[in-house]
């Protein structure tokens, strides 16, 4: 996908994400988003893209935490 087409497709989704963030703030509802995948699967870039889209003022409640690694015995 060309960058121009990507940006055009992403614009309405960013608006929708901000609408969701405002709704969550005004209703007091909470939302949990979990990204699961292997290392270097692009999760960090996706999380950063979402956080950048949100307004910086209410984004203080937006945080991300990496889960610990699994024990060697459970990887088998």
C-alpha positions, 0 to 999 in steps of 0.5 A: 500500500502506498503511503498516501493511500495508507494515510488516507485510510488511517485518517478516519480511524484516528478520528474514531479512536479519538471519539472512543477516547473521549467517550471513555473519559466522559462515561468513566468506562475503562478499556483494556487492549492486549497485544500478543505476539513474538518479539519484533512482531511490530507490537511496539510500533502499533502501540506507539501509533495509537498513543500518538493519535490520542490527545496528549492531555487525557493520554496520561491514563494511557499506559503500556506495560510489557509482560514478563518472559515465560519460564524456560520449562514452559517454552517447550 
